[in-house]
Amino acid sequence: MRFVSFLHDGKQRIGCPVGENMVDLSKVDSDIPTDFGLLIAQGPQALSAAHAAAQAASSDAYVAVEDISYLPLIAQPSKIICIGRNYAAHAKEGGVEPPSYPEIFYRGASSLIGHNQPIIKPLCSDKLDYEAELVAIIGKRARHVAIEDGLDYIAGYAIFNDGTLRDYQRKSSQWTIGKNFDNTGAFGPEFVSADELPAGATGLRIQSRLNGRVMQDANTSDFIFPMDDLIAKLSECMTLEPGDVIVTGTPAGVGYVRTPPVFMQEGDVCEVEIEGIGILRSPILNEV
């Protein structure tokens, strides 16, 4: 199952891609929420029913992809939990040993943007870096989950570009400020249900490209903390709710470690591609 959040005629919608078109679920069944976070909260049966309705939809429910604007997949998650240094090679390129426990920080919803929407380079910094990341989306309430059951709580996956202001990240011992500038967290374009991918989304190629140049090229099998382990560790200390977002870390190849460093500038286009999920595209614009 694949779902998209988008704007059409100024209204928020949920869609299912069908070929070159998008099924607007609000035109299929008015009882289906127009907010994907609310649909996730209704549980897996609601997702399956919405997907089935889209597959049976008539052409009257179609909208052309070029006529929509993508939104962050979930606009207001109750939690956006980010994992730092979850690929050993990325930890080492930053000059540290791989962590023995996940390095966890939060993002706020005001930092999120959708596919094809611009990442904004702020006035106060010229050190805007890219980070290709896999996102896991929680499908049911999770607390004190055993590692062997961890994957049962993941509804599906998406893509994230964790745009980071490296100088602000290092102004504090915590990374939060460098990770929460407005319009720096690209999230989308599609939700892909867990049953369409390998268990735990392992073994997927993950790549970032800046203006077509490959910057990061790795595989999710290189996680230090795989998905089942992350769910177990996170649910030990907090309740994970349907629609919560886990941004699982970036591989080696980020811009700040390069010689010379490579940071995103106005006019650039950054793409993140994950095998089996899709491509998340972000043009870069200066703040005005």
Secondary structure, DSSP 8 states (H G I E B T S, - for coil): -EEEEEEETTEEEEEEEETTEEEEGGGT-TTS-SSHHHHHHT-HHHHHHHHHHHHT--GGGEEEGGG-EE--SSSS-S-EEEEES-BHHHHHHTTS---SS-EEEE--GGGEE-TTS-EEE-TT-S-EE--EEEEEEE-S-BSS--GGGGGGGEEEEEEEEE-EEHHHHTSSSS-GGGG-STT-EEEEEEEEEGGGS-GGGTT-EEEEEETTEEEEEEEGGGBSS-HHHHHHHHHHHS-B-TT-EEE----S--GGGSSS-----TT-EEEEEETTTEEEEEEEEE--
